[in-house]
Amino acid sequence: MTEEKQQGSWQIGEWIADPSDDSLTREQTIVKIEPRLMQLLVCLAQSAPQVVSMERLLTEVWSGVIVGSASVYQSVSQLRKTLGDTETEPKYIETVARKGYRLIAPVRRLTMPVPGTTDAAVQTPISTRARRPSLIGAGALILIAAVGLWWWRSIVEVPVADSVVVLPFVDLTSDQSERPFCDGLTEEVSNWVAQLPAVNVVARTSAFSYRDKQQDVREIGRQLGTTHALEGSVRRQGDDLRVTIKLVATRTGFQVWAETYDTANTNILEVQEEIARAVATNLEVRITEDSLQSMAARRTVSDKAERMYLTARHHRQQSTRANNDQAIQLYKSALLEDPEFALAYTGLAAAYLDERYFSARPVAEIAAEAEPLLAKAEKLQPRLPEVFVVRGALESEKSQPEAAKRNLLQAIRLNANSVPAMSELGYLYLTSGEPRAALQNYTRAALLDPINGNLQAQRCLALQDLAQYDEATRACERARALGAQSEWPFTASALLADARGRIDEAMQWNKAALERSPNLTANLVQRGEWLLMLGMKDQAQAQYQIALESVAGDARQDAQLLNLGFRLAFARGGAAALRAEIAATPIESATPTEIKLLVAEAALFVNDAPLARQLVDSALADPTLAPTVLGRPWSARTGDTFQLAAAMAKSRTGDAAGAERHLAELTKLLDRLTAAGMRRYGIQELRAKVAAQRGDPDQAMRALRAAANLGWPGEQRAQIEPYLAAVRERADYKELIRRVAASNDAMRKRLSAPQAPRS
């Protein structure tokens, strides 16, 4: 239909149709309809009262889209419902058997008045059956329509681009035995639709939050910001499945398209592809060659393998060890059915990677099994985005951030809707000290997965690194609201409070996190560190014992726990107690190698520079030591780095040049973090320690004051660590320490007072 034909509004019976915004107005009622329905209505209006053939409708309304007569039937039926028409006694659209359709309601064209014309010239009769014109002039009608449109837009946020949420398919089988299959099918249909160009697809976490909820699809669309929802159901009949699908416009709640598939006549893979193609047709999206190749990459020659794969996806998403084990077996069975099923190889590799957390498998052991699977999958289907997501996650675990980024960016190039790739990429940028890039990826992921509390928690971390505390607070509040039962939003809230130097507040959020996950070692250790920072040594020791009991293996191989033990020993028993702890640590057999660096730092606390140097040299010579361990951006942002220990060990054993190399590397890292927008007291604390080691006490004090102004609470550490020894006798240092100590004392008192529960 040409642009000229689409200009102007139409009065059709009691309705005003405005193609410019696809609205129908009647008195105080305004209804938004799909663009295709408006084109159909205008096509009928232009020919009224003549019959418009099926062929002409397909040519003009569905130009360039391959559909059949069923699409016309569906659209006419939808228009009738919207107009309040009935097929038995039609007032608007009449069906003419074996010929087509015609508009029988009074029709007239409404155009904007041109200067010098009369009202008569404005009102152009179209139908020879038209009744007397309405008493309301065309200008008034247009004004009413404009006011109604303003009202509509003021209360409804209309999404700009097509976006779809695939809601969890309903298992209609009597014994509910197909629910795992339904879940897998839902997720894979979502992945098929995600291959369509210029269509945003809501991610699984948000989509599945509506499972078993009888909620109006219009409200779901408003909450998720989507234009359409795909709903489905599955019913088993003997050996066959019946899959029923409908596409609904979330602005109106009207059904756009529906279909039923019986797997007696087609396999489940073909059902998924047909659904994706039908969505493309109804959203008027042209399926590109790239989309066709991406769809082809998801295929298997075996319907049985596809069903196993879909069920395996469900089990892996349950995030338990037992379900992950079951997923592994199902992926393996799928590969026995189709040894060239690329998606199954990728799924198996991902399940193996999950064993890093469920079974504490070493990364090297997992990589030995997962990497050949990913290589096989890529060889079979080079355009499969999941291959690059899983490989990126694996390389991240192997401390190969650049390789991980390359793969994750490739995954996003292949699938712009890949929330897992965006989230993993955000994590890499965050831990690499690039908070702006991290925030960009997390925010992009959150737009596609708006009900995922963990993504909001990750946004909170990036925002706090940028010192955008108001935005970070809102992100953490959103995270807690969405993930009230998960510990991570509360942990992120604790870290936000810590970034601002509010240790008492951090402790309260940490308590809420531990209530949700009592045996999480990292949170238990963090609590002990905060207690020690506030000088609450006995409470910190008790917390340390709880943390020790949470570790299944050798606690002395846990770097964070070992570090807390060293600091506690020195704070409570001085050098003698710390020497005993060092002697009890199995240094030579320590894995990971960074344990040696922790012991080297502890040796500096007791003035054993030769031991510290020996351990530093041994660690640096170890080929298994990851290159990022000495100066991790994630640790440096909070004031921790092994570069200081390495520099001091070399300086105290006569290697001034070697010491300066470490200090120069650390300074370069701190400059990079600052340039990246990071503004944290930990960075200024490290600058103070670098300056003190270089013999520049004035610069050290300037940096330390800057740290205190950002909330630095580290007066306890400053008094026992060797790095600030050069400034300890200065009056301005002592005054600053008294100021920080007073702040810490106030926090201790608040912690001792009764606290309202955090939520």
VOGU-3710 file (C-alpha; in Angstrom, 3 decimals, decimal comma):
1> mteekqqgsw> 0,000/0,000/0,000  1,519/3,326/-1,008  2,330/6,144/1,376  -0,179/8,405/-0,402  -2,962/5,945/0,215  -2,084/5,789/3,927  -2,339/9,550/4,521  -5,287/10,977/6,467  -7,850/9,439/8,800  -11,066/7,569/8,064
11> qigewiadps> -14,468/7,538/9,699  -15,759/3,970/9,527  -19,127/3,608/11,180  -18,674/4,766/14,786  -14,886/4,578/14,635  -12,144/6,972/13,521  -9,211/5,057/12,014  -5,856/6,861/11,998  -3,148/4,969/10,048  -0,462/7,399/11,224
21> ddsltreqti> -0,409/5,765/14,648  -2,572/2,661/14,034  -5,305/3,844/16,396  -9,090/3,418/16,406  -11,105/6,039/18,339  -14,766/5,883/19,394  -16,036/8,480/21,863  -13,696/8,086/24,903  -12,252/4,750/23,757  -8,900/4,517/21,983
31> vkieprlmql> -7,597/1,161/20,758  -4,171/0,524/19,253  -4,113/-2,185/16,582  -1,336/-3,917/14,714  -0,031/-2,100/11,577  -1,099/-5,033/9,394  -4,673/-4,822/10,681  -4,769/-1,092/9,916  -3,523/-1,743/6,380  -6,259/-4,332/5,938
41> lvclaqsapq> -8,936/-1,952/7,213  -7,780/0,914/4,958  -7,644/-1,406/1,948  -11,280/-2,396/2,559  -12,264/1,262/3,159  -10,733/2,432/-0,115  -12,828/-0,061/-2,101  -16,070/0,127/-0,110  -18,672/-0,988/-0,898  -16,965/-3,186/-3,505
51> vvsmerllte> -15,759/-6,684/-2,671  -11,997/-7,031/-2,189  -10,693/-10,417/-3,280  -8,451/-12,648/-1,203  -5,755/-12,366/-3,871  -5,792/-8,571/-3,763  -5,579/-8,508/0,018  -2,607/-10,866/-0,028  -0,919/-8,738/-2,712  -1,492/-5,309/-1,137
61> vwsgvivgsa> -1,561/-5,979/2,604  0,933/-8,838/2,752  3,236/-7,557/0,005  6,632/-9,253/0,100  5,558/-11,749/2,769  4,782/-15,354/1,931  1,543/-16,278/3,744  -1,645/-18,123/2,946  -5,353/-17,427/3,249  -5,258/-18,422/6,948
71> svyqsvsqlr> -3,481/-15,159/7,736  -6,305/-13,194/6,074  -8,962/-15,160/8,000  -7,144/-14,509/11,293  -6,730/-10,795/10,590  -10,359/-10,255/9,523  -11,520/-12,100/12,626  -9,288/-9,898/14,761  -10,627/-6,729/13,129  -14,199/-7,823/13,728
81> ktlgdtetep> -13,500/-8,371/17,417  -11,884/-4,960/17,723  -14,742/-3,172/15,916  -17,387/-5,016/17,945  -18,681/-6,811/14,872  -20,160/-10,296/14,625  -20,044/-12,638/11,699  -23,715/-13,647/12,039  -25,038/-10,055/11,782  -22,114/-7,986/10,500
91> kyietvarkg> -22,200/-4,186/10,744  -18,694/-3,578/9,441  -17,121/-6,416/7,458  -19,167/-8,791/5,339  -17,870/-12,098/4,009  -18,797/-12,719/0,377  -18,581/-16,464/-0,223  -15,804/-17,545/-2,612  -15,081/-13,895/-3,505  -13,635/-12,026/-0,549
101> yrliapvrrl> -14,663/-9,303/1,910  -16,274/-5,878/1,771  -16,778/-3,028/4,196  -20,505/-2,340/4,651  -20,348/0,371/7,334  -20,594/4,043/6,291  -17,116/5,212/5,265  -15,653/8,639/4,581  -12,141/9,990/4,218  -11,007/12,654/6,713
111> tmpvpgttda> -8,181/14,884/5,546  -6,631/17,987/7,067  -8,266/21,238/5,774  -6,275/23,202/3,228  -6,384/27,022/3,488  -9,130/28,374/1,253  -11,199/25,189/1,157  -14,628/24,616/2,667  -15,755/21,936/5,050  -17,505/20,270/2,126
121> avqtpistra> -14,182/19,863/0,387  -12,762/18,258/3,505  -15,411/15,558/3,836  -15,026/13,179/0,928  -17,811/10,572/0,621  -16,529/7,142/-0,287  -19,437/4,761/0,050  -22,626/5,155/-2,021  -24,414/3,615/0,970  -23,178/6,320/3,351
131> rrpsligaga> -25,726/7,880/5,674  -26,035/11,542/6,610  -22,681/12,899/7,818  -22,174/13,231/11,532  -22,886/16,600/13,133  -19,263/16,648/14,337  -17,071/18,347/11,731  -13,840/16,812/10,478  -11,683/19,320/12,372  -13,407/18,443/15,626
141> liliaavglw> -13,038/14,731/14,936  -9,338/15,133/14,315  -9,026/17,183/17,498  -10,806/14,464/19,482  -8,527/11,843/17,969  -5,459/13,951/18,763  -6,550/14,511/22,373  -7,307/10,815/22,748  -3,898/9,922/21,318  -2,206/12,324/23,763
151> wwrsivevpv> -4,094/10,690/26,639  -3,101/7,217/25,447  0,555/8,104/25,136  0,530/9,786/28,533  -0,468/6,587/30,319  1,054/3,893/28,091  4,738/3,569/27,348  4,751/2,291/23,768  7,862/0,251/22,919  9,670/1,432/19,799
161> adsvvvlpfv> 11,078/-1,833/18,436  9,406/-5,221/18,178  10,154/-7,244/21,292  8,860/-10,668/22,266  8,603/-12,611/25,495  8,211/-16,374/25,141  6,207/-17,301/28,222  6,667/-20,749/29,827  4,718/-23,333/27,868  1,963/-25,032/29,838
171> dltsdqserp> 1,986/-28,812/30,282  -1,577/-29,994/29,619  -0,681/-33,674/29,958  -2,821/-35,209/32,699  0,117/-36,324/34,879  2,227/-33,184/34,237  5,043/-35,440/33,062  6,062/-33,156/30,191  7,017/-30,136/32,287  10,799/-30,549/31,858
181> fcdglteevs> 10,258/-30,909/28,108  7,964/-27,829/28,118  10,652/-25,766/29,818  13,312/-26,844/27,364  10,986/-26,223/24,421  10,143/-22,743/25,731  13,796/-21,808/25,992  14,730/-23,200/22,597  11,764/-21,525/20,849  13,009/-18,300/22,432
191> nwvaqlpavn> 16,441/-18,979/20,950  14,943/-19,576/17,510  12,988/-16,311/17,633  16,171/-14,558/18,806  17,719/-15,324/15,414  15,311/-12,876/13,757  16,929/-9,536/12,888  15,812/-6,403/14,768  13,654/-8,382/17,240  14,450/-8,172/20,953
201> vvartsafsy> 13,694/-11,319/22,939  13,247/-11,278/26,707  15,690/-13,615/28,449  14,762/-16,789/30,280  14,980/-15,534/33,878  12,412/-12,797/33,329  10,169/-14,900/31,087  10,038/-17,795/33,555  9,134/-15,489/36,442  5,563/-15,598/35,060
211> rdkqqdvrei> 5,253/-19,382/35,299  1,951/-20,508/36,851  0,767/-16,908/37,228  -2,620/-15,945/35,835  -1,572/-12,457/34,799  -3,017/-10,291/32,034  -0,686/-10,335/29,042  -1,037/-6,559/28,747  0,383/-6,129/32,234  3,208/-8,543/31,415
221> grqlgtthal> 3,980/-6,474/28,327  4,019/-3,295/30,392  6,323/-4,785/33,013  8,763/-6,184/30,461  8,423/-3,463/27,832  7,474/-5,935/25,092  5,197/-5,544/22,086  4,263/-9,230/21,821  3,997/-12,374/23,916  4,250/-15,920/22,614
231> egsvrrqgdd> 2,165/-18,371/24,630  2,091/-22,130/24,207  0,907/-25,428/25,591  1,937/-29,060/25,166  -0,237/-32,155/25,448  0,986/-35,713/24,980  -1,307/-38,085/23,092  0,251/-41,523/23,096  3,636/-41,211/21,426  2,813/-37,869/19,854
241> lrvtiklvat> 2,723/-34,328/21,132  0,304/-31,556/20,309  1,847/-28,076/20,583  -0,505/-25,094/20,490  0,942/-21,608/20,003  -0,477/-18,099/19,892  1,128/-14,708/19,390  -0,540/-11,896/21,337  -0,111/-8,132/20,998  0,629/-6,948/24,532
251> rtgfqvwaet> -0,667/-3,425/23,930  -4,180/-4,624/23,170  -4,247/-8,193/24,469  -5,521/-9,318/21,065  -4,385/-12,504/19,403  -2,338/-11,883/16,266  -1,719/-15,463/15,180  -2,314/-18,997/16,402  -1,444/-22,495/15,252  -1,553/-26,087/16,451
261> ydtantnile> 1,157/-28,604/15,579  0,911/-32,387/15,879  4,243/-34,182/15,962  2,570/-37,137/14,279  2,864/-35,053/11,114  6,071/-33,127/11,866  8,991/-33,351/14,303  9,579/-31,012/17,212  12,499/-29,269/15,497  10,298/-28,318/12,552
271> vqeeiarava> 7,726/-26,967/15,000  10,329/-24,614/16,480  11,402/-23,381/13,064  7,827/-22,872/11,875  7,033/-20,860/14,998  10,031/-18,591/14,398  9,034/-18,079/10,769  5,430/-17,343/11,735  6,583/-14,741/14,257  8,719/-13,137/11,542
281> tnlevrited> 5,746/-13,015/9,185  3,416/-11,449/11,737  6,000/-8,894/12,856  6,793/-8,108/9,222  10,433/-9,052/9,707  12,407/-10,195/6,689  14,380/-13,349/7,447  17,916/-12,641/6,255  20,476/-15,095/4,952  22,387/-14,726/8,240
291> slqsmaarrt> 19,215/-15,625/10,137  18,712/-18,701/7,971  22,277/-19,836/8,654  21,841/-19,248/12,388  18,658/-21,307/12,356  20,374/-24,077/10,425  23,085/-24,227/13,101  20,465/-25,292/15,670  19,188/-28,321/13,752  19,555/-32,031/14,352
301> vsdkaermyl> 18,606/-34,958/12,139  16,993/-36,791/15,061  13,698/-35,817/16,667  14,596/-38,053/19,616  17,919/-36,247/20,079  16,110/-32,899/20,019  13,695/-34,014/22,747  16,570/-35,239/24,914  18,402/-31,967/24,377  15,366/-29,887/25,359
311> tarhhrqqst> 14,870/-31,910/28,546  18,571/-31,626/29,371  18,301/-27,831/29,122  15,567/-27,870/31,735  17,662/-29,900/34,173  20,765/-27,757/33,747  18,742/-24,622/34,465  17,729/-25,997/37,886  21,290/-25,268/39,088  21,704/-28,257/41,408
321> ranndqaiql> 24,343/-30,956/41,307  21,796/-33,755/40,811  20,061/-31,953/37,949  23,385/-31,102/36,341  24,403/-34,768/36,465  21,115/-35,687/34,796  21,670/-33,042/32,128  25,098/-34,511/31,361  23,592/-37,958/30,796  20,847/-36,574/28,556
331> yksalledpe> 23,330/-34,580/26,454  25,416/-37,725/26,026  22,331/-39,722/25,007  21,387/-37,035/22,478  24,847/-37,304/20,938  24,461/-41,065/20,621  21,299/-40,419/18,593  22,993/-37,721/16,481  26,811/-37,594/16,714  26,790/-34,334/14,707
341> falaytglaa> 24,381/-32,390/16,920  26,423/-29,230/17,640  24,070/-27,849/20,299  24,353/-31,047/22,334  28,172/-30,851/22,305  27,930/-27,272/23,547  25,390/-28,141/26,235  27,580/-30,975/27,487  30,596/-28,648/27,691  28,523/-26,105/29,648
351> aylderyfsa> 27,340/-28,776/32,094  30,939/-29,892/32,629  31,866/-26,269/33,361  29,092/-26,090/35,965  30,861/-28,880/37,840  33,415/-26,254/38,823  30,845/-25,083/41,367  28,722/-28,166/42,023  31,586/-30,639/42,427  34,659/-28,399/42,941
361> rpvaeiaaea> 36,325/-29,914/39,870  39,631/-28,235/38,925  39,419/-25,955/35,906  42,264/-27,751/34,138  40,409/-31,070/34,448  37,185/-29,546/33,117  38,997/-27,841/30,239  40,504/-31,167/29,154  36,967/-32,500/28,580  35,134/-29,341/27,505
371> epllakaekl> 37,551/-27,885/24,958  37,399/-30,841/22,510  33,580/-30,718/22,700  33,540/-27,015/21,854  36,027/-27,530/19,029  33,786/-30,264/17,578  30,696/-28,059/17,863  32,413/-25,119/16,163  33,640/-27,321/13,350  30,095/-28,592/12,789
381> qprlpevfvv> 28,381/-25,193/13,151  30,690/-22,131/13,116  27,715/-19,771/13,597  26,428/-21,234/16,838  26,598/-18,452/19,480  26,399/-20,857/22,430  29,824/-22,261/21,472  31,443/-18,886/22,020  29,499/-18,163/25,224  30,660/-21,397/26,867
391> rgaleseksq> 34,223/-21,038/25,595  34,328/-17,453/26,853  33,167/-18,571/30,302  35,750/-21,365/30,324  38,567/-19,001/29,346  37,453/-16,613/32,063  37,806/-19,435/34,599  41,283/-20,114/33,205  42,273/-16,447/33,827  42,538/-15,679/30,111
401> peaakrnllq> 40,423/-12,500/29,952  41,397/-11,305/26,471  40,598/-14,648/24,849  37,355/-14,760/26,825  36,341/-11,293/25,599  37,005/-12,210/21,958  34,719/-15,213/22,181  31,954/-13,416/24,063  31,947/-10,534/21,582  31,667/-13,076/18,780
411> airlnansvp> 28,674/-14,647/20,553  26,939/-11,254/20,668  27,717/-10,635/16,990  25,984/-13,915/16,191  23,070/-13,331/18,574  22,323/-9,769/19,680  19,907/-11,217/22,280  22,535/-13,302/24,105  22,089/-12,254/27,724  24,556/-14,934/28,966
421> amselgylyl> 27,279/-13,456/26,719  26,513/-9,885/27,843  26,480/-10,888/31,495  29,725/-12,844/31,237  31,314/-9,960/29,328  30,149/-7,545/32,020  31,829/-9,727/34,647  35,091/-9,753/32,691  35,106/-5,972/32,330  34,191/-5,534/35,989
431> tsgepraalq> 37,010/-7,743/37,265  39,427/-6,202/34,741  38,863/-2,737/36,179  36,678/-1,345/33,391  33,464/-0,388/35,215  32,005/1,740/32,396  32,199/-1,143/29,918  30,873/-3,506/32,590  27,916/-1,235/33,279  27,140/-0,966/29,566
441> nytraalldp> 26,969/-4,751/29,177  25,012/-5,342/32,388  22,516/-2,611/31,490  22,088/-4,026/27,993  21,512/-7,478/29,474  19,054/-6,100/32,038  16,942/-4,538/29,266  16,440/-8,037/27,841  16,137/-9,645/31,283  14,455/-6,961/33,415
451> ingnlqaqrc> 13,328/-9,281/36,224  16,773/-10,768/36,848  17,856/-9,560/40,288  21,447/-10,728/39,876  21,947/-8,474/36,842  20,793/-5,505/38,891  23,235/-6,524/41,638  26,049/-6,580/39,071  24,995/-3,124/37,864  25,216/-2,002/41,499
461> lalqdlaqyd> 28,845/-3,187/41,640  29,812/-1,327/38,455  28,049/1,844/39,590  29,734/1,815/43,002  33,144/1,547/41,329  32,228/4,718/39,438  31,124/6,362/42,735  27,621/6,825/41,292  26,180/5,937/44,669  22,594/7,092/44,161
471> eatracerar> 22,250/4,992/41,008  24,056/2,096/42,687  21,656/2,268/45,629  18,668/2,121/43,287  20,175/-0,843/41,419  20,763/-2,723/44,684  17,240/-1,921/45,879  15,882/-3,283/42,604  18,089/-6,381/42,952  16,781/-7,099/46,454
481> algaqsewpf> 13,177/-6,612/45,367  13,609/-9,043/42,471  15,791/-11,572/44,288  14,565/-11,419/47,863  15,476/-15,082/48,469  18,942/-14,910/46,898  22,057/-13,916/48,843  23,823/-12,096/46,004  21,713/-8,874/45,966  22,387/-8,519/49,699
491> tasalladar> 26,090/-9,216/49,228  26,219/-6,512/46,537  24,456/-4,146/48,962  27,085/-4,940/51,613  29,888/-4,200/49,141  28,231/-0,899/48,232  28,203/0,135/51,898  31,840/-0,948/52,222  32,812/1,154/49,185  31,486/4,182/51,060
501> grideamqwn> 33,292/3,261/54,286  30,059/2,351/56,073  31,201/-0,914/57,646  28,337/-1,102/60,146  25,809/-0,917/57,299  27,832/-3,441/55,304  27,658/-5,834/58,250  23,878/-5,620/58,340  23,547/-6,452/54,641  26,116/-9,220/55,088
511> kaalerspnl> 23,971/-10,662/57,874  20,958/-10,697/55,553  23,046/-12,463/52,891  24,200/-15,123/55,373  20,612/-15,726/56,471  19,926/-16,777/52,881  23,131/-18,755/52,371  24,648/-19,578/55,790  27,647/-21,615/54,631  29,040/-19,361/51,910
521> tanlvqrgew> 32,717/-19,133/52,877  33,428/-15,877/51,033  30,725/-14,016/52,966  31,812/-15,535/56,279  35,420/-14,469/55,678  34,333/-10,999/54,582  32,435/-10,576/57,835  35,523/-11,559/59,795  37,636/-9,029/57,879  35,184/-6,214/58,613
531> llmlgmkdqa> 35,078/-7,092/62,322  38,864/-7,031/62,428  38,935/-3,717/60,574  36,800/-2,229/63,350  39,106/-3,675/66,022  36,553/-6,275/67,199  39,173/-9,014/67,518  37,251/-11,561/69,581  34,190/-11,378/67,354  36,431/-11,662/64,288
541> qaqyqiales> 38,088/-14,767/65,738  34,691/-16,382/66,358  33,672/-15,576/62,804  36,926/-17,083/61,524  36,117/-20,359/63,278  32,686/-20,445/61,615  34,332/-19,824/58,250  36,819/-22,659/58,862  33,951/-25,081/59,457  32,315/-24,080/56,154
551> vagdarqdaq> 35,272/-25,339/54,075  34,976/-28,939/52,953  38,635/-29,375/51,975  41,930/-28,049/53,334  41,252/-24,567/54,711  44,919/-23,652/54,259  44,464/-23,861/50,496  41,784/-21,138/50,612  43,709/-17,881/50,034  41,074/-15,539/51,457
561> llnlgfrlaf> 40,611/-17,632/54,602  44,371/-18,042/55,104  44,871/-14,277/54,811  42,252/-13,626/57,516  43,935/-16,202/59,769  47,318/-14,481/59,370  45,910/-11,037/60,142  43,994/-12,321/63,157  47,074/-14,054/64,548  49,142/-10,883/64,299
571> arggaaalra> 46,374/-8,638/65,694  45,765/-10,888/68,722  49,180/-12,400/69,442  51,746/-10,265/67,672  54,796/-11,501/65,745  55,170/-14,732/67,715  51,619/-15,863/66,923  52,033/-15,023/63,242  55,342/-16,926/63,027  53,551/-19,984/64,402
581> eiaatpiesa> 50,860/-19,659/61,730  53,500/-19,338/59,003  55,311/-22,427/60,276  52,054/-24,415/60,218  51,358/-23,548/56,554  52,439/-26,230/54,018  54,178/-23,792/51,668  55,918/-26,107/49,215  52,821/-28,144/48,426  50,584/-25,077/48,332
591> tpteikllva> 48,108/-24,831/45,470  47,284/-22,352/44,138  50,742/-20,794/43,953  49,432/-17,474/45,270  49,481/-19,079/48,732  53,250/-18,524/48,595  52,666/-14,817/48,003  50,329/-14,660/51,009  52,957/-16,282/53,223  55,595/-13,909/51,798
601> eaalfvndap> 53,497/-10,935/52,859  53,018/-12,448/56,323  56,800/-12,894/56,577  57,225/-9,155/55,988  54,936/-8,474/58,947  57,451/-10,286/61,206  60,511/-8,752/59,488  61,618/-11,994/57,831  62,646/-10,435/54,512  64,808/-13,420/53,340
611> larqlvdsal> 61,838/-15,806/53,621  59,589/-13,284/51,899  62,069/-12,901/49,015  62,505/-16,666/48,688  58,748/-17,179/48,422  58,254/-14,289/45,991  60,974/-15,605/43,674  59,569/-19,130/43,898  56,037/-17,956/43,055  57,156/-15,792/40,144
621> adptlaptvl> 59,144/-18,703/38,690  56,152/-21,055/38,844  54,695/-21,525/35,324  51,232/-22,211/36,786  51,001/-18,716/38,311  48,443/-16,706/36,333  49,959/-13,447/35,007  47,203/-11,369/36,631  47,730/-12,657/40,188  50,377/-10,091/41,191
631> grpwsartgd> 48,169/-7,132/40,325  44,519/-8,070/40,083  42,371/-4,996/39,325  39,515/-6,507/41,352  41,735/-6,690/44,466  43,552/-3,412/43,829  40,293/-1,465/43,843  39,825/-2,479/47,512  43,448/-1,794/48,503  44,937/-5,293/48,161
641> tfqlaaamak> 47,737/-6,363/45,829  50,741/-8,690/45,902  52,816/-6,113/44,013  53,503/-4,313/47,311  54,754/-7,471/49,016  56,941/-8,353/46,019  58,398/-4,829/45,940  59,143/-4,736/49,687  60,641/-8,238/49,685  63,078/-7,199/46,956
651> srtgdaagae> 63,800/-3,800/48,468  64,671/-5,260/51,875  66,985/-7,831/50,284  68,939/-5,252/48,294  67,163/-5,386/44,909  66,057/-1,741/44,569  65,637/-1,977/40,785  63,425/-5,054/41,113  61,354/-3,317/43,775  60,845/-0,263/41,569
661> rhlaeltkll> 59,651/-2,443/38,684  56,848/-3,792/40,871  55,954/-0,308/42,126  55,939/1,024/38,549  53,633/-1,780/37,435  51,311/-1,072/40,337  51,309/2,674/39,615  50,471/1,959/35,981  47,542/-0,205/37,099  46,262/2,463/39,494
671> drltaagmrr> 46,501/5,111/36,774  44,540/2,861/34,419  41,819/2,252/36,990  41,540/5,987/37,676  41,344/6,759/33,949  38,594/4,134/33,649  36,475/6,213/36,041  37,081/4,218/39,212  36,908/6,283/42,391  37,477/4,163/45,492
681> ygiqelrakv> 39,382/4,651/48,731  41,337/1,446/48,070  43,084/3,019/45,077  44,181/6,038/47,115  45,309/3,741/49,933  47,596/1,906/47,521  48,950/5,183/46,129  49,863/6,174/49,682  51,720/2,886/50,243  53,588/3,185/46,921
691> aaqrgdpdqa> 54,679/6,737/47,772  55,792/5,647/51,262  57,935/2,846/49,815  59,480/5,278/47,326  60,455/7,602/50,158  57,923/10,354/49,430  56,030/10,799/52,714  54,336/14,055/51,665  52,767/12,391/48,629  51,868/9,397/50,801
701> mralraaanl> 49,949/11,636/53,202  48,132/13,443/50,383  46,945/10,103/49,028  45,997/8,830/52,489  43,916/11,955/53,178  42,192/11,457/49,822  41,430/7,871/50,862  39,980/9,028/54,187  37,781/11,568/52,401  36,370/8,700/50,334
711> gwpgeqraqi> 35,492/6,709/53,479  38,708/4,755/54,162  38,230/2,870/57,474  41,640/1,120/57,505  43,314/2,566/60,604  43,755/-0,920/62,134  45,526/-2,244/59,034  47,630/0,888/58,688  48,986/0,370/62,202  50,179/-3,208/61,709
721> epylaavrer> 51,144/-3,446/58,014  54,746/-2,564/57,129  53,920/-0,442/54,081  53,210/2,882/55,839  56,057/2,700/58,366  57,710/5,755/56,767  54,893/8,096/57,838  53,849/6,686/61,213  55,737/9,244/63,272  54,311/12,262/61,439
731> adykelirrv> 51,846/14,429/63,348  49,460/14,693/60,396  49,414/10,885/60,091  48,582/10,493/63,799  45,815/13,097/63,536  44,340/11,358/60,486  44,437/7,998/62,262  42,631/9,504/65,283  39,930/10,868/62,959  39,409/7,514/61,255
741> aasndamrkr> 39,506/5,679/64,603  36,732/7,941/65,941  34,595/7,115/62,912  35,232/3,400/63,398  34,372/3,688/67,095  31,010/5,238/66,175  30,364/2,309/63,821  31,241/-0,186/66,551  28,695/1,445/68,853  26,018/1,351/66,164
751> lsapqaprs> 26,717/-2,331/65,588  26,231/-3,004/69,307  22,846/-1,243/69,308  19,673/-3,203/68,388  19,239/-3,291/64,604  16,111/-3,563/62,502  16,241/-6,519/60,080  17,438/-5,740/56,553  15,144/-6,518/53,643
//
